Amino acid sequence: MQSLIDDSSAEPHPGATSMWSRLRSYPTQFSRGFWIFFAAAFFFDFGFGLFFFLFNLYLTDLHFNEKILGILTGTLTLGNVVGTIPTTILARRFGLEKLLLFCFIAAPLICIVRTSVLWIPAQIGLAFLTGIAMSSWPICFSPAIAKLTNEQNRLSGFSITFATGIGLGTLAGLAGGYLPEFVQRAGHPGSQVGNIRIVLLLACVVAFIGVWPILKLRLGTPDPTERRRIRVFHPILLWFLPPFVIWNIVTGSFPPFAAVYLQQHLGMALPHVGVIFSVAQLLQFTAVLLSPLLYRRFGRIVGVGFAQAMTGAALLCMGITHSVPLAVTYYFAYCGMQWMTGPGIYSFLMDHIPDEERSTASAIQNMSGAICQAATAAITGSCIVRFGYANVLFGNAGAALLASMLFILLLGYATRRPVQIASSDPQMSGSAL
């Protein structure tokens, strides 16, 4: 088993080091550039978390029905996928900084227009443009963190950024519930929909503030000679994508229907569902923050596989049990273990890809995951109607276990083949195994 452990993620065993001492070390563990990017991500996550939490409610108050909302959501996703390839080409030509700057300027401006132009065809077009504008963020996110960290702190960098994003999403949801009423009490006697619009505009301003730290980022300029040598498809992706795509079947299948499962299948009251979702998000935040401890104990490959297997076990137990308290307990375990895999998966790929090829690999990773999740969510709805929740959960459990085995076996095998995955970066080549 030791031979399957990813060496490049291994750090000295923390031993008696407490979680508190690890948290205290974060300010000095990372470079100034990392914290500048972290500040940009903070404004992006909170601003757009608040915007998208309220935007559908805003449209509903303006008498847009669920069919239109579904079309707008699907169109935004389509724009994100369509924008992936040209964004990747631009990132390789002009660098990550310019793409991030475009995203932080264009996306908030388009969203401001979306709050004002309420003609349905215009809303569809603006949703598509929003997806294109925001496609730069997932493509640049992982390569930027990889560039601003080293092999010793990269896993922690992904963990703290992921966890903060989850926490800000929770905070944005809470703020979205109270801010419209606060605006009214602060002296704006308008309608509820008018107050929501004010909060939406404020959310866009918050996201736009991220331009300031982006302007201070120094991520380097692409070398024209390096651009000619960039491979479109790095060899490690041959081993990475099969378990990653199967894992995205798990992450894209049940989560869109979790609220319906809790309310309709388990018969829980809507307020209780809201409480469970809030607790689940807190558990996700904690699990992601603690994930480096798992990976330092087992290594990244085995650590990710273990978390995936535990996710599958939780899904299996949810499908078997008829007890509501047990089902909720297993749901909490499912949420925590599923999100624990993120930092390990993303940092593993970035560690095994040369710097100049990271944006391309990130684009392929995100596009394959998005397409898989979109297709899986559509198929899962029909499967639930035909076969019931229990059978769908059993299928998800099987997919999670298969992803776990493939992740350990394929990537464990790939990391023992240095000729196949060696980086063009001498430092990366020396640490590939």
Secondary structure, 3 states (H helix, E strand, C coil): CHHHCCHHHCCCCCCCCCHHHHHHHHHHHCCHHHHHHHHHHHHHHHHHHHHHHHHHHHHHHCCCCHHHHHHHHHHHHHHHHHHHHHHHHHHHHHCHHHHHHHHHHHHHHHHHHHCCCCCHHHHHHHHHHHHHHHCHHHHHHHHHHHHHCCCCCHHHHHHHHHHHHHHHHHHHHHHHHHHHHHHHHCCCCCCHHHHHHHHHHHHHHHHHHCHHHHHHCCCCCCCHHHHCCCCCCCCHHHHHHHHHHHHHHHHHHCHHHHHHHHHHHCCCCHHHHHHHHHHHHHHHHHHHHHHHHHHHHHCHHHHHHHHHHHHHHHHHHHHHCCCHHHHHHHHHHHHHHHHHHHHHHHHHHHHCCCHHHHHHHHHHHHHHHHHHHHHHHHHHHHHHHHHCHHHHHHHHHHHHHHHHHHHHHHHHHHCCCHHHHCCCCHHHHHCCC
